[in-house]
Amino acid sequence: MSTTAEEPHLSASHSSPSDFKNLATLSLAALGVVFGDIGTSPLYAIRECFHGEYSIPVTTDNVLGVLSLLVWAILTIVTLKYLTFIMKADNEGEGGILALTSLIISHSKKNNSQRWFLVGIGLFGASLLYGDGMITPAISVLSAVEGVQIIAPNLSNLAIPVTIAILIALFLFQHHGTAKVGALFGPIILIWFLAIGILGLNEIIRYPQILKALAPWYGIEFLMNNHVHGFLVLGAVFLSVTGAEALYADMGHFGRRPIRLIWMMLVLPALLLNYFGQGAFLLASPESSYNPFYSLVPSWGLIPMVILATMATIIASQALITGVFSLTQQAIQLGYLPRLTVRHTSASHMGQIYVPAANWTLMFATVGLVAGFGSSSRLASAYGVAVTATMLISAILFYYVARDLWQWNRVAVNLLVGFFFLIDLSFFGASVSKLFHGAWFPLVIGLFCFTLMVTWQQGRSLLLKQIQDRTLTVTEFSDSLAIQQPLRVKGQAIYLTANPDIVPIALLHNMRHNKILHSEVGLLHFSTERVPRVANSRKVEVTQLSNGLYRIIARYGFMEYPNIRQVLALANQQGMKFRPEAISFFLNREKIVAGMKSKMSVWRKKLFALMARNAISATAYYDLPSGQVIEIGVQVQI
């Protein structure tokens, strides 16, 4: 198992100018993609503590207490938990909750019930990210555009339609891909962080006493003095760290070192400076609690700052949208979602994809959220609960990695993860308190997506079992051909099969009804490994059986996209002589009927059948030449 991401090796004795240039390039790219979400949190985090649903009065003790909690939340959750520990748990360089789940399952020796538990919470954590992907663009862009209310209060009614127009344009652009504008992301976010850092520093210089909030006991005193109200404010404090999960999820694109470097060198200082600057301004002008971020900006810079903030939030939204696309592709590859159209938007970067179904779903949900909630403050009530739940799940999964895979000392693991779990649980409890103020939305979305994933996975298992019971093993079929040979016609045929040891029903039906069999037959099985990518040297395995039969197993990682041309090229290197233009491809076309008794309820069987009907065909998904494909229908009861 690899526990280190592939990244530049820059030791003191072996570094070179090209190494440092590569690191700088990766760091700038990571700045644009990874830190957009957490970097735009200053737009609303402090405001929600003093002007939100559970706001508290602007007093010296409260400002110092909130800032202390915010600082230590960032240091503990982002710097310590994610950048120091969680990012060590990579699946061959890839991060993210599905990659972490796959890492555990592929190396776990747990019994079935424990494996089901780990898979279940991993899937639920991944499902919650869909809710996060809907809310983040809505709250980020809307909070930036609301700066118009400060510039021209009489235009405040335009904030909603302008936000909706920006979001629609963003989603309409997705099918073009991000390759052309990707180079702009880093420089824009760099300007953003420099700007918010300078704004905050300017205010800190005027009121340096605000730096006392660096001491953790101000936060402890705040919680002790405000009791339940202080605990509820944690839900707003947590808004400052929403985006920490993105650091882990995007690790595979940039490596650990660039992400850690740019965090410590730029992002963390800029965020802390701006938060302390907002706190200092609140002590001087308590009446500005309705929007302390824009209150830091001098009047001459308001228009440029609103434009810059809008651009930064669009970039943050783009990162979340791209993350949802990647998550959807991983779920399809791992067998938790039906086949959907996945388009590659860049010839040089395979990670840049476009999933139309996910894109339009996100667009309608995001626009609906903006129109339904009406302000970023109301959206903030719905924000956070999905992320805190995902962080809790990440802590649980990390516990199993550290204890079972790395064999760390159990006492140390229990203390470390217990500390993280206590902090995450506190923030989760505070976020759940807003359940009836909008926090229900991401939970409902997460539960719905989780239901879809589990239903598809279980339905496929039942379907494959029914098909297996109605067909023969490859060995039985080969033996039967030796006893009674059908008419063999010259030609090459490939039958796609869901199980490499089972003869697909399409082959048996073809023999039964047409009474013939091609002289050369390949049984092709696509297998998704629980690793991001599979090397070409072991991607395809060909076994030559008797009677002109070949078994072909094509192995792909969950970050890869199956390619029939590549499979045939690699298979021909192992002794097959199949000509792509001469092959007939045979596929099963299952018609699913809910009928037999099983552990799966009737409504879920019907849901599975609906998902199967709307999945794209294997012909389109594997990019088979449509003029060479023959589909044979079969009715299956589950």
N, C-alpha and C positions, 0 to 999 in steps of 0.2 A: 504493500500500500504506500502510495506517495502521500506525504504530509506536508509538502512544500509546493507552493505555486511556482510556476516557471516565471522568473523575473531576473533582471539584470544582476550579475554578480559584481559588486563594486567594493571589493576589499581595498584597504589602504595601499597594499603593495601591488595590486594587479589592475587598478582602475586606469582608464584611459579617457581621452577627450570624447571618443565616440560613445563610451559607456555613460558618461555624464550627460551627453547630448540625448541619448536614448532615454535615460531616466527623466530628464527634464521634459522630453516630449510626452512620455507616458504620464508624468505627473500633471502636465497641463491638460491632457485629454481626460484624465481622471477627474480633474477639477470641474470640467464641464458636464460630465455624465454622472458622477457619483455624488457630488456634494450639492446639487441643485436643490433637493428637497430640504435637507437640514439647513442649507444656507439661506433659504427664504423664510425660515421660521421667525426671525426677528420682526417680520411684518405684523405678526399677530400674537406671539407667545406672551410677551409682557402685557400687552393690551388686555388679553383675556383674563389675566390675574387681577387686574384692577378695574376692568370695565366689562367683564363678561357675565355669564349666567350666575356664577358663584363668586363674584368679585368682592374684594375687601377694600376698606378705606385706605387712601393714600396717606400713610403716616411713616415716620422715619423707621420705626421698628418693623413695620410690615414690608416696606421696600427692601430693607437690609435682609429680612428673613426670606422673602421671595427670591431675591438675587442669590443668596447663599444656597438655597435649595436648587435653583436653576444651574448654578456653577457646578455643584457637586453631582447633580444628575448627569450633566454633560461629561464630566471627568470620569464618573463611575461607569455609566452605561456605554458611552461611545469609546472613550480612551481605554479604560480598563477591560470592560467585558468584551466588546467587539474587536477592537484593534489589537489588544494584547492576547486574548484567549480564544474567542470564537473563531477568529480568522485562521487559527492554527488548524482547525478542523476543515480541511479542504478535500474534495473528492477529485484527486488528480489535477489540482489547481483550480477547480470550479467551486464556487460558493453558492449560498442560497439554501433555503429550507428543503427543497426537493432534492438537491444534491447531497445535503447532509443526511436526509432520510435514506437515500439510496446507498450512501456510504455505510450507514449502520446496518441496513438490511443485508447488503452483500457480504458483510464480514461478521454478521451476528450468528451466534449459536443458540439464540433464545428459542424457547418453545413457541408453538403456534400462537398461543394467546398473547404472549409478550410481543411477538413480531407484529401481530394484528394491532396491538395498542400503539406501537411505535409508528407503524404505517398510518394508522388512523389519525394520530395527532399531527403527524407530518403533513398529511393531506389537508387536514383542517387548517393548519397554519398557512399552507399554500393557498387555500381557498379564501382566507381572510385578506390576502393580498389583492384579490380582485376588488373587494370593497375599498381598500386603500387606494387602488388605482383609479377608482371613480371619484373619491373625495379629494385627493391631492390636487388634481388640476383645477377643480372647482374652487377650493378655498384659496389656493395660491394665486391664481389669476385674479379672482375677485378682490382679494385683499390688496393687490397691487393697484388695480383700477380704481379702488375706492379712494386713492389719493386725489382723484379729481375733485372729491367733495371739499378738500382743503383749498385747492387752487380756485375752484369756482363752485361755491355751495349751491348756486342755482342750477347747476348741471348734475347734481347728485342723482337725479332720476335716470341718468344715462348709464350709470355704473352697470346695471344688470344687462341691458341690451348690448353694451360694448363688450362685456365679459363673454356673453353668449356668442357674439360674432367672432371674437378671438378664438374661442374654443372650437367652434365649428370649422373655422379656417385651419386650425391646427390638425384636426382629425381628417379633414379633406386632403391635407398635404401628405398624410402618412403613406399613401401608396407610391409616392415618389421616392421614399427612403430618406435617410438622414445623411447620406454620404456627402452631399454637396454643401450642407450647412454645418456638418459636424466640426469642421475646422474652426468655425466661429464660436462654438460653445465655450471652449476653454477661455479664450481672451475676454469674452463678455462676462463670464462668472468671475474671472480674475479682477476685472474692473469693479464688479459688484462688491466683492469682498474688501478690496482696497477702499472703496467709497464708504461702506458701512463702518469699517474700522476707523477711518479718519473722523467720520461724524461722531462716533462714540468717544474717541480720544479727546476731541475738542471739548466735549461736555465734562469728561472726567477731569481735565485740567482745571476747569472752573470749580469743580466740587470734588476734590480728591478724597474726601472722607468716605465716599461711596465704596472705596476699595476695602473698607472694613468687612464688607460682605463676603470676602474671600474666606473668612473664618467660618467653619462649619457650625459652630454653636449658635450663630444667628438663625440658621434654619431650624435647628432643634428647638430653640426658644420660641420661634414662630409657631411651630406645630403644637408645643405645649400650651402656649397662651391662647391659641385660637381653636383648639380642640377639633370638633367635627368640621367646622368651617375651614380650618387650616388644612385638614385632610382633603377636603373637596377641592381646594385650590391646587392640589397636586395634579389634578386632571389638566389644568391649564399649564402648569410648569412642564408637564410631560411633552407639550407641543414643541418644546425646544429640542427634543431628541428624536422626533419622528423623521426618520431618514437614516437612522443607524443601521437598520436592516439592509438598506441599499448598499452600504459599504461592503457588507458581506456578500450580497448577491452579485455584485459587479466585480468581485475579486478576480474571477477568471479572465476578464478582459484586460486587466492592468497589472495584476500581481499585488502582493501585500506591500512591498516596499514603497512604490509610488503613492499608494493610498495613505500609508502611515506618514510618509514624508510631507505630503502636501497638507495633511491634517495638522501636524505639529507646527509646521513652518508658517502657514497662512490661515487656514480655515478656523482652527480653534482660537488663535489670538484675535482674529477679526470678529468672531461671534461674541467672545467675552467682552471685547472693547465696546461693541454696540449695545449689548445688554446692560453693561454698567453705565454707559452713556444715557440710555433710556431711563435707568433708575435715578441717575443724578438729575436729569431734567424733571422727572416727576416730583422730586423733593423740592425743586425750585418752583415748579408750576403744576400743582396737583390737579388743576382743572384740565390739563391736557391728557388725562388718562384715556380719553376716547380714541386717541391715535398717537401714542408717544413716539412711534418710529418716524413718521413724517414731521413730527414737531421738532426733531433734531435738525431738519434740513432748512437752511436759510431760504428766504422767500425767492431769491433769484434762482435757486437750484431745484425748486419743486417740480417744475415741468420736466427737466432732464432726469430727475430721480424717479418720477412716475414712469417715464419711458424705460429707464434702466431696470426698474423693479418689474415691470411688465415683461420685458425680455427675459429676465432671470427666472421668473415664474413659468414662462413658456418653456424654457429649457428644463426646469425642474419637472414640469408636466411631461415633457417628451421622454425624459428618463424613466418615469413611471409607466408610460404607455409602452415603451420598448420593453420594459421589464415584464409587463403583462403578456406581450407577444412571446417572449422567451419562455415564460412560465407555461403558456398554453402549448407551445411546441414540445416542451419537456413532458407535460402531462399526456399528450398524444403519443409520444414515443414510448412512454412507460406503460401505456395501456389504460390510462385513467380517463381519457376523453376519446370520443370518436374521431375518425379522420376528418380534418378540416383543411380548407385551402390555406397553404403556407407559401407565400411568395418571397423569394430572395431579391432584395433590392440593391445588392451590391455584388459585383463579380469578385471583388478582392476581400471582402469582409463577410464571412459566412454567418456571423452573428446578427447581421442586419436583415431582419425579416419583416414581413407584413402579413398579418392574419386578419382578413376582412371581417369575419364574424366577430372577433374580439374588438376590433376597431369601432364598428358601428354600435355594438352593445355599450362600449365605454362612452361613445359620443352622446347617445340618447340619455344614458344614466347621468352623465356629468352635466349636461344642459338642464336636465330635469331637476338635479340637485340645486343648481344656481337659481333656477326659476322658483323652485319650491321653498327653499330656505330664505332666499332674498338678501342675505348679508353674510359676510365672512364670520361674524360673531356667532350667528346661529349655526353655521356650518361647523364651527369649532367645537360645538357641543356634540356633533356626530363624529368628530375626528379623534383619533387616539385609541379608542377601545380595540380596534382591529390590530393596530400596531403593538399595543401592550400584550394582547393575547399571543401574537406571533412571537414576541420576545420571550414570553413565558415558555412557549413550546421549544424555542431555540435553546433555552437553558436546560430543559429536560433532555433534549437530544444530545446536547454537548456533554451532559453528565454521563450518558451511556458510552459516548466516544472516549472520554477521558478515563473512565473506569474500566471498560471492557476491551477497547481497542488499544489504548496507549498503556494500560495497566498502571495508571497513576496510583499513588497511595490513597486508599479509600477515605481515610480521615481528612486528608487535604482536599480531596475532591468534594466530599460532603460539606466541608466548611466553605469552600470557594463557591460552589454552585448554590448552596443554601443562602449565602450572602446575596448573590445575584437574584435568586428566586424571591427573597424577601423584598428587595427593592422593586422588582418587576411586579410582584403581587400587590404592593402598595399602590403603584401607579395604575394597575389594572382595576383595583377596587375603586379608586377615585374616578376613573373613566367610566366605569359601569354605573356610577351614581347618576350619570347623565343619560341613563337608558331611555327615559321617556322624553328627553329633549333632543333626540336625534341619534343617540348612540346605538339604537336598535337597528339602524339601517345597515351598517357594515356587517353586523352579526347575522342579519337575515340574508344578506348577499353571500356571506361566507358559508352559512348553513346550506343555502340553495346550491352553491357550487360544489360543496362537499357531497351533497346528496347525488348530484349528477355524476361526480367522479366515482363514488362507491357503487352506484347503480350500474354504471357502465362496466366497471371492473368485474363485479359479481355476475352481471348479465352475460358478459363474454365468457366467463368460466362455465356457466350453465350451458351456453350455446356450444362451446367446444366439447363439453362432455357428451351432449346429445349427438353431435356429429361423430365423435369418437366411437360411440356405441353402435353407430350405423355403418361403420366402414371397417377396413382391415388395416393391420399393421403393414409396414413396408416389407417385412420379412415374409409374412403370410402371403402377400400379393405376389412377391417374387417367386415364392415356391409354387403358387398356383399357375403362374405363367409357364413354369417348367413342365407342368402336368398337361395343361391344355392351352396351347398357343392360339391367341386370336389372330385375325388377319393383320399383318404388319405392313403398313404403307411407308414408303420412303419419305422421310421428313423429320423435322425436329419440333418438339413441343415442350413447353414449360408450364407446369401446373403450380400455382401458388398454394401453399399449405400452411395452416396455422400451427401445425405440429410436425416436426421433421420425421417423427417415427410413424405417422399415420398417413395413409393414402387419402388424398382429398376426394370428396364425393364427386366432384366434377369429372375426375378420371374414370371412376366406376360407372357413372351415368353415361359418359361418352362411349365406353365399351359396351354397355348394356343396350344402348339404343342405336349406335352406329356400327357396332360389331367390329371395330377396328382399333388399332393402337399404332402410334407412330414408331418408327424404327429406333429413334433416340428420344428418350423422355427424361426431363429434369424435374425433380420435385424441389421447388425453391421455398425456403423458409427464411423470413426476415426475423432476426432476434435482436431485441434491444437490450444491451448490457447496462448494468447499473454503474457505468462510468461515463464521463462526458464524451470521450472519443475513443475509437478503436483504431489501432495502427493498421495500415494496408496489409502488412505482412501476415496479420491474423484475421483480417476482415472477412475473408471468404474461405470456406472449407468445402472441398468437393470430395465425395466418396463415390467411386464407381461400383455399382452393384451389378448383379447378373442381368441378363436379358435386355441389355441396352438402357438400363436405368441409371440415373445419376441422382445422388442426394446433394443438394447445394444449401449450405447454411451461410447466410449473410449476416454478419454481426455489425451493428452500428451502436454508437453511444447515444445517450439521450440529448446531446447537443448537436447531433448530426442529422442529416436528411438523407433517407435511402435513395440510392441512385442505381437504376437498373443497368445503365450502360457501364458503370463502374463495376458492378457485380459480374456482368458477363465478361468484361475484359480480364478481371482477376481470376475468374473461373477458367477461362481458356488458357491461362498461364499454368494451370494445374492439370492439363491433359484433355479438357473438353474441347471440342471443335465445333461449337455452336456459332452459326452466323446470325448476328442480330436481325438482319433484314429477312431471314428465312424462317424465323421462329414463329410458331403459333402459341399465343399465351392463353391458357384456360383458367377461368376464375369461377369460384362459387358465387352465386347470388342468392343469399338466404332471405326467405320471407319468414319473419318471426311471428309466431302466434302464441299468445299467453293461454296456457291451458293446464299443464301438468302441475301437480302439487310439489311445492318446494319451500325452502326457507324464505324465498323472496315473495313479498306481497304482490297482489294483483296489480295495484297501481304502479308499483315500481317496474313490473314486467311491461306494462303498457308504456311507461316512460322510456324504458330501454328500447322497446320496439320503435318508438317515435325518434329517439336519438339515432338508431341504426338507419332508419329511412332517410334521415337528413344528413347522414355522413356522406362525404364525397366518395366516389367509387375508387376501388384499388387502382383502376386504370389511370385516373387522374393523379392520385396520391403518389404512386410510384413512377409516374410519367411513362407509362407503357405506350408503345405506338398503337393508337386506337384502331388502325386498320388491320392489326394482327391479333386483336383480342376477341375471344369467344367466351361469353358468360353463360353458365348453365345454372338454372334456377333450382332451388330446393326449399321445401317448406319445413321449418323446424319449430317444434313446440318447446317452450321453456316454462 
